[in-house]
Amino acid sequence: MRPWIVGPDRHTRAVDHFPGTVTRRLRPLLIAVHEALSAGVAVSAAIHARHGWNPTADRHLDHQLVRREAMERLRPWGAGPDELSDPLQARLLDLDTGTDNLGLPMSGLILRTPTDVVRVWRSDDGELPAAATDGLRAFYRQDPSRQLRLPLDPEGPRAAAGHLALLWADSGGVLTRFDLVRPCGHVGRRVQVDWHVDLRERLGPPAA
């Protein structure tokens, strides 16, 4: 019997979305993403050093190199480019939204598990992109975790997957931010955050 199956009659499983539970549930994936992004940061730094380029002169290229390497390493997890980070769309957003933090184009990845959808975005300030598009608003629209304890019946409709964002940043060739964030709606363009945790310590070696 799988650990999430409880009760002999209904075969019901309960999924919660509290940060500790989510981190434990996704731990192997989160570690793989951290390792993949770290490798991507190293690849980008090496390419820029080889050509004598300054990464700050073209941040889009820097972030695309990181994403390209990370996506290759995460193929076993089904990683793909995030359509919400499409460069053409991002350029349009830049024209419409001024200086709001919307994330940079070509830095996003998306991964799906049976219980969660995880979008990986670069964020220097640790903030989620503003709720400026229908796609972002739909992604942010979910109930707070304290209101959820979802019974999943294999014979009934599947519950909606939880929506999570992994926010990363780097400096000097190393990751300086690796945060897991659960949004829970928006007020206008301002994102409501259910919880926000720094994963760098949480993903240390598990206790013996």
C-alpha distance (Angstrom), angle and dihedral (degrees) to the residues before:
residue distance angle dihedral
M1 . . .
R2 3.76 . .
P3 3.83 114.5 .
W4 3.81 94.2 -118.4
I5 3.82 93.4 55.7
V6 3.79 113.1 94.7
G7 3.77 130.4 175.4
P8 3.81 124.2 29.4
D9 3.82 95.5 -123.9
R10 3.76 109.5 50.0
H11 3.80 99.6 19.5
T12 3.78 87.9 -138.9
R13 3.77 123.3 173.1
A14 3.78 126.4 -163.9
V15 3.78 122.2 -145.1
D16 3.76 121.2 -167.6
H17 3.77 128.3 -167.7
F18 3.78 103.1 -148.1
P19 3.82 114.5 135.0
G20 3.80 97.2 -112.6
T21 3.78 93.4 49.6
V22 3.79 93.8 44.4
T23 3.80 92.2 48.8
R24 3.80 91.6 51.2
R25 3.79 92.3 45.0
L26 3.81 93.4 50.8
R27 3.80 98.3 33.0
P28 3.85 97.3 117.4
L29 3.81 91.1 47.5
L30 3.81 93.5 45.7
I31 3.80 91.5 50.9
A32 3.81 90.3 48.8
V33 3.82 91.3 50.9
H34 3.81 91.9 48.7
E35 3.81 91.1 50.8
A36 3.81 92.0 45.6
L37 3.80 93.9 49.9
S38 3.81 91.1 46.1
A39 3.80 88.9 53.0
G40 3.80 90.4 47.5
V41 3.79 92.0 51.4
A42 3.81 89.1 51.3
V43 3.82 92.3 49.0
S44 3.80 92.5 50.1
A45 3.80 91.9 47.5
A46 3.81 91.2 49.9
I47 3.82 93.6 49.5
H48 3.79 92.4 48.4
A49 3.80 91.5 47.3
R50 3.82 92.1 48.6
H51 3.80 91.7 54.9
G52 3.78 96.9 35.8
W53 3.79 91.3 -117.9
N54 3.79 125.7 155.5
P55 3.84 109.3 -130.0
T56 3.79 91.9 -149.4
A57 3.81 90.2 61.7
D58 3.83 91.1 68.8
R59 3.78 113.4 16.0
H60 3.79 91.7 172.0
L61 3.81 90.7 63.0
D62 3.80 91.9 45.1
H63 3.79 92.4 52.6
Q64 3.80 93.6 42.5
L65 3.81 90.8 54.8
V66 3.80 90.1 50.8
R67 3.79 91.5 49.0
R68 3.81 93.8 45.8
E69 3.80 93.2 55.1
A70 3.80 92.9 41.8
M71 3.81 92.3 49.8
E72 3.81 91.5 52.9
R73 3.80 91.3 51.1
L74 3.80 92.0 46.7
R75 3.81 96.7 49.6
P76 3.84 90.8 106.5
W77 3.82 86.0 61.1
G78 3.80 92.5 50.1
A79 3.80 95.7 -110.0
G80 3.77 118.4 175.3
P81 3.80 137.9 170.8
D82 3.79 113.9 -77.4
E83 3.80 111.8 -117.3
L84 3.80 89.5 -150.0
S85 3.82 86.4 67.2
D86 3.80 94.5 52.6
P87 3.82 107.1 144.0
L88 3.81 95.7 -134.0
Q89 3.79 91.8 49.8
A90 3.79 91.3 45.7
R91 3.80 91.4 52.8
L92 3.80 89.3 53.5
L93 3.79 90.3 48.6
D94 3.79 90.4 51.2
L95 3.81 89.4 56.1
D96 3.78 92.3 49.0
T97 3.79 102.1 41.8
G98 3.79 110.0 40.0
T99 3.78 114.0 -154.0
D100 3.82 99.2 -11.8
N101 3.79 114.0 129.8
L102 3.80 106.3 -106.5
G103 3.78 98.4 154.2
L104 3.77 122.9 -105.6
P105 3.80 122.9 -81.8
M106 3.78 120.7 -99.6
S107 3.81 94.0 22.5
G108 3.80 99.0 97.2
L109 3.79 133.9 98.5
I110 3.78 131.1 178.1
L111 3.81 127.8 -149.7
R112 3.80 128.9 -179.1
T113 3.79 130.8 -156.5
P114 3.82 128.3 176.6
T115 3.82 89.2 -93.7
D116 3.81 106.9 26.7
V117 3.79 146.1 37.4
V118 3.81 110.7 -146.7
R119 3.80 121.2 -164.4
V120 3.80 115.6 -165.6
W121 3.80 113.2 -150.6
R122 3.77 135.0 169.2
S123 3.82 112.4 -120.7
D124 3.79 122.3 171.8
D125 3.81 93.3 -171.1
G126 3.81 98.2 39.4
E127 3.80 93.2 -115.4
L128 3.78 127.2 129.2
P129 3.81 118.0 -117.6
A130 3.80 111.7 -89.1
A131 3.81 115.9 -95.0
A132 3.79 91.3 -105.6
T133 3.82 102.1 136.3
D134 3.79 136.9 47.3
G135 3.81 89.8 -113.7
L136 3.78 94.2 54.3
R137 3.79 92.9 43.6
A138 3.81 90.6 52.1
F139 3.80 91.0 49.1
Y140 3.80 92.6 50.4
R141 3.82 94.2 46.3
Q142 3.82 107.8 100.8
D143 3.80 137.5 111.3
P144 3.82 121.6 -92.8
S145 3.80 113.5 -93.6
R146 3.81 92.8 -115.8
Q147 3.81 88.7 65.1
L148 3.78 94.3 50.1
R149 3.73 133.2 83.2
L150 3.73 101.8 144.6
P151 3.82 120.2 -155.3
L152 3.78 107.8 -150.9
D153 3.78 115.4 -160.9
P154 3.82 113.8 -168.8
E155 3.82 87.8 -145.9
G156 3.81 93.4 51.4
P157 3.79 133.9 59.9
R158 3.78 117.2 -60.6
A159 3.77 116.1 -105.8
A160 3.79 116.7 -117.3
A161 3.79 114.5 -92.1
G162 3.79 118.1 -108.5
H163 3.80 116.0 -105.0
L164 3.80 117.6 -131.6
A165 3.79 135.8 170.4
L166 3.79 125.7 -149.5
L167 3.80 108.7 -155.6
W168 3.79 118.9 -161.8
A169 3.78 138.6 176.6
D170 3.79 134.6 173.3
S171 3.77 140.6 -157.5
G172 3.78 131.1 -179.8
G173 3.80 93.0 7.0
V174 3.83 96.8 -55.7
L175 3.79 135.6 91.2
T176 3.80 111.7 -98.7
R177 3.80 97.2 176.4
F178 3.79 131.6 38.1
D179 3.79 109.3 160.0
L180 3.80 131.5 164.2
V181 3.79 113.7 -146.6
R182 3.79 131.3 -174.9
P183 3.82 113.4 -158.7
C184 3.81 121.1 -155.3
G185 3.77 106.9 -169.6
H186 3.76 135.5 -59.7
V187 3.78 141.9 -103.8
G188 3.76 106.1 -140.4
R189 3.79 104.2 -47.6
R190 3.80 94.2 -25.0
V191 3.81 113.6 102.9
Q192 3.80 119.6 -133.2
V193 3.82 111.1 -138.7
D194 3.81 121.3 -148.8
W195 3.81 93.3 -170.7
H196 3.80 139.5 -20.9
V197 3.82 123.0 -160.7
D198 3.80 133.8 -178.3
L199 3.81 105.5 -128.2
R200 3.78 98.9 -168.3
E201 3.81 93.3 91.3
R202 3.80 97.0 29.8
L203 3.80 91.7 59.4
G204 3.79 93.9 56.9
P205 3.82 119.0 120.5
P206 3.81 110.9 -59.0
A207 3.77 117.3 -108.9
A208 3.79 115.3 -93.4
